[in-house]
Amino acid sequence: MALSVANLLDRPSPAAAIAWPQAMGRRFMLWIDTEEEFDWSAPFSRNATQVSVVAGMARFQAFIRSAGVKPIYVTDYAVIDDDAASALLRSWVEEGRADVGAHLHPWVNPPHQEEVSAFNSYAGNLPPALERTKLIALRNRIEERVGVRPLAYRAGRYGVGPYTAGLLEEAGFRMDSSVRSRFDYRAQHGPDFSGMPLHPYRAGPEGKLIELPLSTAYVGHLGSWGEQLHPRLQRTGALAGAFSRFGLLSRVPLTPEGISAAECCAAIDSLIAEDVPILSFSFHSPTVEPGHTPYTRNAADVERFYRWWDEVLDHLARHDVQPLSQEELLAAL
């Protein structure tokens, strides 16, 4: 059996790395954190379960499907429990246009046993028995509503813990995309992903889980020193911003949220230079309609969101980075 990392908070050994088949070429995947609309600046609430962006989701799905992309909608309990949203997701799965995975927001996911708090908003901080029970409840509700058991997972707020990989294996998940390489959330009670790899690797106590880290690049004149410099700059506060403004060093995740198309294209080039085989893009579903996230406050912002995708998809095509679906990934590995 291939070596793996049992704890998603631990950096894997080189032996756990997955050798991506050269014949597959460089690929990209699109993960959509499909979740309720809530005030990101307010305390977490069990009652914030509104799901009203179905029309925006349908528009984006038609757009991205026309580009040949089959996204994975990692979906939380509030969304899958909504009749209109779950019916839409089910139709896409049945037509082979998209896949649906699981996205655990503990505060709106039954059973509701824990205190609602910032610490408990990371599922990996919960007692393992409660994390397991919530995960199984979400998995089963998705299967009931969509007709297919989910194989892909992303922890809400990227909140994996020491037992998450084992719980995912036990529940039958095959893929995880919770490790957000080059980010440290310890100041917010969350995990530290500093120094984690960008390449896919084997995870879980039995090595049955494929970890697909979210893609983040260091760009700028000092980009090659980013792994060493950026964490230190972050601790200094304003200095990190100055380095970014002067083009010296920026940390750029592959997302349309808060990242310009030009920045994202530079990050793509950097990740290609690092020979990353699978580029992982992501955003939050409420961003597809105005007024729900800081990234699309009005209709004009939504149209800019679509122009962002036009530019980034063109850049990927010029570099022959083709889309990758869930089934293609599992078949290749």
C-alpha positions in Angstrom: 0.0 0.0 0.0 1.2 3.5 -0.8 2.5 5.6 2.0 0.1 8.3 3.2 -0.5 11.0 5.8 -3.1 10.0 8.4 -3.5 13.5 9.9 -4.3 16.3 7.4 -2.6 18.8 9.6 0.8 17.0 9.2 3.0 17.6 6.3 3.2 14.4 4.2 6.5 12.7 3.4 7.6 12.7 -0.3 6.7 9.1 -0.4 3.0 10.0 -0.1 3.1 12.1 -3.3 0.9 10.9 -6.1 2.7 10.5 -9.5 0.4 12.2 -11.9 0.3 10.3 -15.3 2.2 12.3 -17.8 -0.2 11.4 -20.6 -3.0 13.3 -18.7 -1.1 16.6 -19.1 -1.5 19.6 -16.8 -5.1 20.0 -15.7 -7.4 22.2 -13.6 -10.4 21.6 -11.4 -13.1 23.9 -10.2 -14.5 23.5 -6.7 -17.5 25.7 -5.7 -18.2 26.0 -1.9 -22.0 25.8 -2.2 -23.4 27.3 1.0 -26.1 29.5 2.5 -25.9 33.3 2.4 -24.9 34.8 5.7 -23.2 37.9 7.0 -19.5 37.1 7.0 -18.8 39.9 9.6 -21.5 38.7 12.1 -21.2 35.9 14.7 -22.1 32.4 13.4 -25.8 31.6 13.8 -27.8 28.4 13.4 -30.6 30.4 11.9 -28.6 31.9 9.0 -29.7 29.3 6.5 -31.1 31.4 3.6 -30.5 30.0 0.1 -31.7 32.3 -2.6 -29.0 32.2 -5.4 -30.5 29.4 -7.5 -30.9 31.6 -10.6 -27.3 32.8 -10.3 -26.1 29.2 -9.8 -28.0 28.1 -13.0 -26.5 31.0 -15.0 -22.9 30.2 -13.8 -23.4 26.4 -14.5 -24.5 27.1 -18.0 -21.6 29.4 -18.5 -18.9 27.1 -17.2 -20.4 24.0 -18.9 -20.2 25.8 -22.2 -16.4 26.2 -21.5 -16.2 22.4 -21.1 -15.7 22.4 -17.3 -17.5 20.0 -15.1 -17.3 21.5 -11.6 -17.7 20.0 -8.2 -20.3 21.7 -6.0 -19.2 20.9 -2.5 -22.5 21.4 -0.8 -23.4 22.1 2.8 -26.5 21.0 4.8 -28.4 24.3 4.4 -28.2 24.1 0.6 -28.9 20.4 0.2 -31.9 20.8 2.5 -33.3 23.6 0.3 -35.8 22.1 -2.2 -35.0 24.4 -5.1 -31.2 24.2 -4.7 -31.2 20.4 -4.2 -33.4 19.9 -7.3 -31.1 21.9 -9.4 -28.0 20.0 -8.2 -29.7 16.7 -8.7 -30.6 17.6 -12.3 -27.0 18.5 -13.1 -25.7 15.2 -11.6 -28.3 13.2 -13.5 -27.4 15.0 -16.7 -23.7 14.5 -16.1 -23.0 18.2 -16.1 -21.6 18.5 -12.6 -20.7 16.6 -9.4 -21.8 17.2 -5.9 -19.5 16.8 -2.9 -19.8 17.6 0.8 -19.0 20.9 2.6 -19.4 20.8 6.3 -20.5 24.0 8.1 -20.9 22.6 11.7 -23.1 25.5 13.0 -25.9 24.7 10.5 -25.3 20.9 10.2 -27.2 18.6 12.5 -26.9 17.3 15.1 -26.8 20.6 17.0 -25.0 19.6 20.1 -22.0 22.0 20.3 -22.0 25.6 21.4 -21.9 27.9 18.3 -18.6 29.7 18.4 -15.7 30.7 16.2 -13.7 27.7 17.6 -16.4 25.3 16.9 -16.9 26.6 13.4 -14.0 24.4 12.4 -15.3 20.9 12.2 -11.9 19.5 13.1 -12.0 21.2 16.5 -15.1 19.2 17.5 -14.9 16.0 19.4 -14.3 13.3 16.8 -17.5 11.5 17.5 -19.5 14.7 16.8 -17.5 15.5 13.7 -18.2 12.0 12.5 -21.9 12.3 13.2 -22.3 15.6 11.4 -20.3 14.3 8.4 -22.5 11.2 8.1 -25.6 13.3 8.4 -24.5 15.5 5.6 -23.3 12.6 3.4 -26.7 10.8 3.9 -28.7 14.0 3.2 -26.8 14.6 0.0 -27.3 11.0 -1.2 -31.0 11.3 -0.3 -31.5 14.5 -2.2 -29.2 14.0 -5.2 -29.3 10.2 -5.6 -25.6 9.7 -5.5 -23.3 9.4 -2.5 -20.7 12.2 -2.5 -17.1 11.2 -3.0 -15.4 14.7 -2.7 -15.2 16.7 0.5 -14.0 20.1 1.6 -14.3 21.2 5.2 -16.1 24.5 5.7 -13.5 27.2 6.6 -10.9 24.5 5.6 -11.5 23.2 9.1 -9.9 19.8 9.1 -8.6 18.3 12.3 -6.4 15.3 13.4 -9.2 12.8 12.8 -10.8 14.2 9.7 -8.9 12.0 7.1 -9.8 8.8 9.0 -13.5 9.9 9.3 -13.6 10.6 5.5 -12.1 7.2 4.7 -14.6 5.5 7.0 -17.5 7.4 5.3 -16.5 6.4 1.8 -15.0 9.7 0.5 -12.3 9.4 -2.1 -11.1 13.0 -2.5 -10.5 15.9 -0.1 -9.7 19.5 -1.0 -9.5 21.1 2.4 -5.7 21.7 2.7 -5.2 25.4 1.6 -1.5 25.4 1.0 0.4 28.4 2.2 -2.3 29.7 4.6 -2.2 29.8 8.4 -5.5 30.1 10.3 -4.2 29.6 13.8 -5.0 33.2 14.8 -8.7 32.3 14.1 -8.7 29.0 15.9 -8.1 27.2 12.6 -5.5 24.9 11.1 -2.0 25.9 9.9 -1.3 24.8 6.3 2.1 26.6 6.0 4.6 24.6 4.1 2.0 22.1 2.8 2.6 20.7 -0.7 0.7 21.9 -3.8 0.9 18.5 -5.4 -1.7 15.8 -4.8 -0.9 13.1 -2.2 -2.3 10.1 -0.5 -4.0 10.7 2.8 -5.9 8.8 5.5 -4.9 6.0 7.8 -5.3 3.4 5.0 -4.1 5.7 2.2 -7.5 5.6 0.4 -8.0 9.4 0.3 -6.6 11.6 -2.4 -5.7 15.0 -1.1 -6.0 17.8 -3.7 -4.6 21.0 -2.0 -6.1 24.3 -3.1 -3.7 26.1 -5.3 -1.8 29.2 -4.1 1.2 30.8 -5.8 3.8 33.2 -4.7 4.4 35.9 -7.4 6.6 38.9 -7.7 10.4 39.5 -7.9 10.9 37.6 -4.7 8.4 34.9 -5.6 10.9 32.1 -5.4 11.6 33.1 -1.8 7.9 33.2 -0.9 7.8 30.0 1.2 10.4 31.5 3.6 9.6 35.2 3.4 5.8 35.5 3.3 5.0 33.9 6.7 7.5 36.3 8.3 6.0 39.3 6.4 2.5 38.3 7.6 3.6 38.5 11.2 4.8 42.1 10.6 1.4 43.3 9.3 1.8 46.3 7.0 5.1 45.1 5.5 3.4 42.3 3.6 1.1 44.8 2.0 4.0 47.0 1.0 5.9 44.1 -0.6 2.7 43.3 -2.6 2.1 46.8 -3.8 5.7 47.2 -5.1 5.6 43.9 -6.9 8.1 42.2 -4.7 6.0 39.3 -3.2 2.3 38.4 -3.2 0.4 35.3 -2.2 -2.2 34.6 -4.8 -4.8 31.9 -4.5 -6.7 30.7 -7.7 -10.0 32.4 -7.0 -12.0 35.3 -8.5 -12.8 36.5 -5.0 -10.5 39.4 -4.2 -8.0 38.4 -6.9 -7.7 40.2 -10.3 -7.6 38.2 -13.5 -4.0 39.5 -14.1 -2.9 38.4 -10.7 -4.5 35.0 -11.2 -2.8 34.6 -14.6 0.5 35.4 -13.0 -0.2 32.8 -10.3 -1.0 30.2 -13.0 2.3 30.9 -14.7 4.1 30.5 -11.3 2.4 27.2 -10.5 3.3 25.9 -14.0 6.9 26.9 -13.3 6.6 24.9 -10.1 5.3 21.9 -12.1 2.1 21.6 -10.2 0.1 19.0 -12.2 -3.5 19.9 -11.0 -4.5 23.6 -10.5 -7.5 23.9 -8.1 -9.8 26.9 -8.4 -12.5 27.8 -6.0 -15.1 30.4 -4.9 -18.3 30.6 -2.8 -21.7 30.1 -4.4 -23.3 33.3 -3.0 -20.8 35.3 -5.1 -22.8 34.5 -8.2 -25.5 37.1 -7.2 -25.0 40.6 -5.9 -25.1 41.5 -2.3 -24.2 38.3 -0.5 -20.4 38.4 -0.3 -17.8 41.3 -0.3 -16.8 40.3 -3.9 -20.0 41.0 -5.8 -21.8 43.9 -4.1 -23.8 44.9 -7.2 -24.8 43.7 -10.7 -21.7 45.3 -12.2 -19.5 43.3 -9.9 -21.2 40.1 -11.1 -20.5 41.0 -14.7 -16.8 41.6 -13.8 -16.9 38.1 -12.2 -17.8 36.6 -15.5 -15.2 38.7 -17.4 -12.6 37.4 -14.9 -13.5 33.8 -16.0 -13.3 34.7 -19.6 -9.8 36.0 -19.2 -8.6 33.2 -16.9 -10.1 30.4 -19.1 -8.4 31.9 -22.1 -5.1 32.0 -20.3 -5.4 28.4 -19.3 -6.2 27.4 -22.8 -3.2 29.2 -24.2 -1.0 27.1 -21.8 -2.9 23.9 -22.7 -4.2 23.4 -19.2 -7.4 21.4 -19.7 -10.3 20.9 -17.3 -10.4 17.8 -15.1 -13.5 16.2 -13.8 -14.0 14.0 -10.7 -14.4 10.8 -12.7 -11.4 11.6 -14.9 -9.2 12.1 -11.7 -10.4 8.9 -10.0 -9.9 6.9 -13.2 -6.4 8.3 -13.8 -5.3 7.4 -10.2 
